[in-house]
Amino acid sequence: MLEIQERFDTNGYERLVEAAGSSQLHITEALDRGETIGFIAYSYGSERTVVYDYEDCGDMMLCDGLVRSVMLKSVLKGINHILFQLEDDKKFDTLKKLRFLSGDSRQCGDLESFMNGCQSCKSKKDEKKG
């Protein structure tokens, strides 16, 4: 069973701690039967969340879940903007396919509307069933 959990240490993620600099790095991992199958590394600022890296092992749905978990946490903290500061340019392609980013942008803004938009899609699907 897939679980997405925040880690409370950064062991094994030292390269990303360095990338975060003076910001406090947060790690959320995707676990399948206790085994780590993916992660997302990020820090919160006063006006935006910065994502430094993620690993989804080529699974777009896993990427979607990891990014959405960070979006939700950001919105709950009153942050409405994410900057993807990734070293691997290929990872931006997945974010564009999932419509988190468009064009050459490295930023996803208006997170609250984005998350509410998903809820709106779910409501429309529920209406069609009923």
C-alpha positions in Angstrom: 0.0 0.0 0.0 1.3 3.4 -1.0 1.9 5.9 1.8 3.2 9.5 1.5 4.9 10.6 4.7 7.1 13.5 5.8 10.5 12.5 7.0 11.8 14.2 10.1 15.5 13.9 9.3 17.6 14.5 6.2 19.9 11.4 6.4 20.7 10.4 2.8 19.6 13.7 1.4 22.8 15.7 2.2 23.2 17.0 -1.4 19.7 18.5 -1.2 20.4 20.1 2.3 23.3 21.9 0.6 21.0 23.0 -2.3 18.5 24.4 0.2 21.3 26.5 1.8 20.0 28.4 4.9 16.4 27.2 4.3 15.1 24.3 6.4 14.7 21.3 4.1 11.7 19.1 4.3 11.5 15.7 2.8 8.3 13.8 1.9 8.8 10.2 0.9 6.5 7.7 -1.0 6.6 4.3 0.7 5.4 1.0 -0.6 5.4 -1.7 2.1 7.9 0.3 4.1 10.3 0.7 1.1 11.0 4.2 -0.2 10.0 4.4 -3.9 10.1 8.2 -4.3 10.5 11.6 -2.6 10.1 15.3 -2.9 12.5 17.8 -1.2 11.3 21.4 -0.5 11.5 24.3 1.9 8.9 26.8 2.9 9.5 30.5 2.6 7.2 33.4 3.7 5.7 33.8 0.2 6.6 30.6 -1.7 7.6 27.0 -1.3 10.8 25.9 -3.2 11.0 22.4 -4.5 14.7 21.3 -5.0 14.2 17.8 -6.3 11.8 14.9 -6.6 12.1 11.3 -7.6 9.2 9.4 -9.0 11.0 6.4 -10.8 9.2 7.4 -14.0 5.7 7.1 -12.5 3.8 10.2 -13.4 1.0 9.5 -10.9 3.6 9.2 -8.1 5.0 12.6 -9.2 1.4 14.0 -9.2 0.8 12.7 -5.6 4.1 14.0 -4.3 3.7 17.5 -5.8 0.0 17.7 -4.6 1.0 16.8 -1.1 3.5 19.7 -1.0 0.8 22.0 -2.6 -1.7 21.1 0.1 0.9 21.6 2.9 1.8 25.0 1.4 -1.8 26.2 1.1 -2.4 25.1 4.8 0.6 27.4 5.7 -0.9 30.3 3.7 1.6 29.9 0.9 0.1 30.2 -2.6 3.2 29.8 -4.8 5.7 27.1 -5.7 9.1 27.5 -7.4 10.6 24.4 -8.9 14.4 24.8 -8.6 15.4 21.5 -10.1 18.9 20.6 -11.4 17.6 18.0 -13.9 15.8 19.8 -16.7 14.1 16.6 -17.8 12.0 16.6 -14.7 10.3 19.8 -15.8 8.7 17.8 -18.7 6.7 15.6 -16.3 5.6 18.7 -14.4 4.4 20.3 -17.7 2.5 17.1 -18.7 0.8 17.2 -15.3 -0.1 20.9 -15.9 1.7 22.1 -12.8 3.9 24.3 -15.1 3.3 25.8 -18.6 5.8 27.0 -21.2 9.2 27.7 -19.8 7.9 28.7 -16.4 9.4 27.2 -13.3 6.6 28.5 -11.1 3.2 27.4 -10.1 1.1 30.1 -8.6 -2.4 30.4 -7.1 -2.1 27.0 -5.4 -5.4 27.4 -3.6 -7.3 27.8 -6.9 -5.3 24.9 -8.4 -6.3 22.6 -5.5 -9.9 23.9 -5.6 -10.0 23.2 -9.3 -9.3 19.6 -8.6 -12.2 19.5 -6.2 -14.3 21.1 -8.9 -13.4 18.4 -11.4 -14.3 15.7 -8.8 -17.7 17.4 -8.2 -18.4 17.4 -11.9 -17.6 13.7 -12.1 -19.8 13.0 -9.1 -22.7 14.9 -10.8 -22.4 12.8 -14.0 -22.6 9.6 -11.9 -25.7 10.8 -10.1 
